Amino acid sequence: MIIKIDATEQNRKSAKAAHELFTINTILIHIIGTLGLIKLLNTSMNVAIGLTIVVSIGIIFYTYLRTKKAKKNDVYLVYLHWQMSLNRYKILIIAYVFYILIISLGLIIGDNGVSSMDGTSITGSILTLLGTVPLFFAVLVSAVLGSGSMFNAGRGEVEQKFTQKYPQ
């Protein structure tokens, strides 16, 4: 059940900022940033994804610090939406861990000299795709969740269960 918290227009804009940053991280950093690194700078997929994960972790750390600040200094609605944005990063972090584990597995297994016609490791290619697909879906789900939360923040709304989990 969604409840409405009485807030000024400025407070609703401040609450939306958390989800705007979250959505920028998912869409601009992960999708456009990765594609840009691969196509424009001609980097490998693993390097491009690795760089976007590093940038994303920086944004997650900023969100963590901003959430702590919001808890002390901002109105309840703003704090709740920064906390919600921080909680949504769990989806991406799980996907990062899975990606890193799969890529590490590829380094441990090695390719034993087996490669495709273009010289790339077959094992490495398979494991890269296996790690990338869940990450891609996590980014897409996160983008949808972030845009929905942005809409709710703009209206001063939040789920009742969330207010119970994080009381004033």
N, C-alpha and C positions, 0 to 999 in steps of 0.2 A: 504494500500500500504506500502510495506517495503522499507526503504531507507538504504543505506550503509553509515556509518560514517567512514571516513579515520582515522585509529588508528593503533598503533604499536601492535605487537604480545603480548607484556607485558600488554598493556591496554586491549586487548581482553581477556586475561587470568584473569585480575582483574574484568572485567565485568562478566565473567563466574562464578566467585567465589560467587556472589550473588545468582545465580540460583543453584549452587552446594549445598550451605547451605540450600536453600529452599527445594531441592529434598532430601537431607539428613534428614531434619526435617520431611518431609512427609513419606518417606519410612522407614528409620531406626528408628526414634523415634516413629512414630505412628503405623506402621504395625509390624515391628519386635520387637520394644520395648514393645508394648502392649501384643503381643503373648508371648514374653519371660517372662514378669511379671506374666502372667496368668499361663503358663505351668511350668516354672522353679521355680518360687517362690511361686506358688500356691496361688496367690492373686485372689480376686474376679474381675470380669470384670469392675465394676464401679471404684474400687480402681486403677486398672491398667490404665484405660482410664483417670482417674483424674490425676494420676502422669504424664502421657505422655502430658496431656494438660498443666500442670504446667511447664514441661521442654520446651514444645513448646512455651509457652508465654515468657519464658526467651530468647529463640532464636529470637522470634519476636521483643522483646525489643532491643536485640543486633542489629538486622537488622535495626531497627529505628535509633539507635545511629550511626550505620555505614553509613546509607543513609545521615544523616545530615553532617557527616564528609566528605563524598564523594562530596556533593554539594559544600563544601568550598574548598576542597583540590585536588580532582581528575579531570581528563578530563571528558568531557561531556558524552562520551559513558559509562564510568564506573558509573557515577552518574545516568544516565538513567536506567541502568540495576539494580542498587540497588533500585531505586525508583519503578521499575516494580516489583521486587521481593517483596518489602514491600506492594505494592498494591495487589498482589496476595494473601496475607495472609487474606484479607477480606473474602474470601470464607471460610477459616478455622475458622475464628473468628465467623462468622455467625453460622457455624455448632456447635462450642463450646457453644455459647449462647443457641441455640436450645436444645442441649444435657443437659445443666445444668438446663434449664427450665423444661424439661420433667422429669429429675431425681428429681427435687424439687417438681414437681407435685405429683410424686409417694410418696414422704415423707409426703406431705400434705394429700393426699387421704388416705394413709395407706392401710393395707390389711384386716382389720376387722377379723383377725383370719383365713382367707381363704388361704390355701396353697396347693401346689401340693403334690404328693406322696413322693417326696424327701425332703419335708420340706421347700422349697423355696416359697416365696410369688408369687402368680400368677400375681397380679397387678404389682409388682415390676419387674417381668420377662418381661411382655408385654411392660411396659414403658421403660425398659432398651433397649430392641430391637428397640422400636420406636425411641429412641434417638440415638442409635448406627448406624442404617442403613444410615441416612443422613450424619452422620459424616464419615462413611466409604466411601461413594460416594464422599464427599468433598475431602477426602484425595486422592482418586484415580484420580479425575479430577485435583487436584493440582499437583500431581506427573507428569501427562502428560503435563500440562502447563509448569511446571518447566523444564522438559527435552527439550521441544521445544524451550523455551527461552534460555536454555543453548547453544543449537545449533546456534541460531541467534546471541548470544553474541560472540561466537567463530568466527563468520564471520564478526563481526562488524556491525550487522544489528539491526534495531529497526523500529517499526511501525511509520509512519509519523504522525498519530493522536497523538501518545504518545509524540513526540517531540513538537507538537503544544501545548499540555496540560502542558508540562514542558519545557519551552524555556530555552535557554542557558543563 
